[in-house]
Amino acid sequence: MKKDHFISPRIIEAELAEAREIAEQLEKRGLTGDRAPGYYIQTFGCQQNEADSETLAGLAETMGYRRVLSPSDAKLILVNTCAIREHAEKRALSIIGEYKHVRENDPELIIGVGGCMVTQRSRADKFKTSYPYVSFTFDTGSIHSVPSLVKAAMEKKKRSFVIGDEYKISEGLPVSRSSGHSAWLSIMYGCNNFCSYCIVPYVRGRERSRLADDVVEDARRLVADGAKEITLLGQNVNSYGLDLEDQGGIASIMRRICEIEGDFRLKFMTSHPKDASDALIEAVASEDKIVKQFHLPVQSGSDDVLRRMNRKYTTEHYLGRIEKIKKACPDITLTTDIIVGFPGETDEDFRMTTDLLREVGYDMAFSFIYSPREGTPAAKMEEQIDKSVATSRLQKLIALQDEISVKRNSRFIGRTLRLLADEVSRTDENMLTGRGQPARPVHFAGDKSLIGRFADVEITSAGSYSIEGILKK
């Protein structure tokens, strides 16, 4: 075990004491229950950010705040930002800019900005100088420090800007889940891969795994609390445990979680092809509680592009992993990420990517135009691709994947699938959306009381983006 992976329990307890002290101050003023000040959290980016925001919510509630649905009703606004793509940064800056007017209407409002974007020093400095209404920023390794930052802003009217070069794991922080039936469970943080286009190692730090017993105990509590779906999270989740001794790997911890009694299912993301081990593939295939889905980002079908991306595998290796997965689990749902327009990508490189799409037959592909990130090697590469060329390639890729998705989704027509009723459909309030396998959402008519429960649904039709079915009585 590496002790320097973890923030000292004394520090965590000191921060929680600060949180409880704030709550006591609010209680003395009669600000409890429906009169408690509101908190509002705006989240951008990946599932890890969503999980981090649930921790922020837990801290806010420990401080005596209550969740509200509008920033205009809040006394504390926390923004959890993303730096993976330029679009996410611009959107975050735009929304944070709008909070200026909310602050003007309420000078007591506290605004904190955290996440990957402000872990970059240039961005943190910009908030310090150009966003005077922002009370504090905190980097991805400092979520635990939010209570003391709120207290400083509340009592001393002090602005704080936390940014460091230490990335550690905070155990024992409270969590307020956004869903009663679906739960995120982080098992590791950071990344060691340094893909040439990616900012993650610079804003999330190197790989740090949690202790296996802590993860399994968290999973046990989630199941006892009613979770029907648990998703294991990590920037490179299938390298879990490589940095610690005697903790086992991702396959081992998944098998341990599957031993927990209860009717639930287990998912994981995101995998790196070079670390998709035989043991992991075998666990997915053999454990009934693990959803038969594998998200394996390929990024490009060209070995030359993969080399410049520093992905550390070839298409031959990747396709070998896919073959192994399909052999172990023939009905697997396969999904991937693809970047088009990477510096130097030729028409031939792009053709290789479309060829790979056809060969693999993904159920779904998340495709993006390359976005230069300051501080990454790819941002300095020559032969940056014209946006119009990249956009054209993206459109062709999406059209091809749509064709493939229709064929893949159609294989479920006539079959009855066990799905977790997740939410009311976002397009039809009379329909529910269920998820499981396939990875695409399945829409079916059903009462809202089904949400959070498993249901048997007969699939009647399939398109490229969604599937429809009929609830079996």
Summary of the structure (lengths in Angstrom):
residues: 473
radius of gyration: 22.9
end to end distance: 51.0
largest distance: 69.1
contacts: 1602
relative contact order: 0.08
helix: 42%
strand: 21%
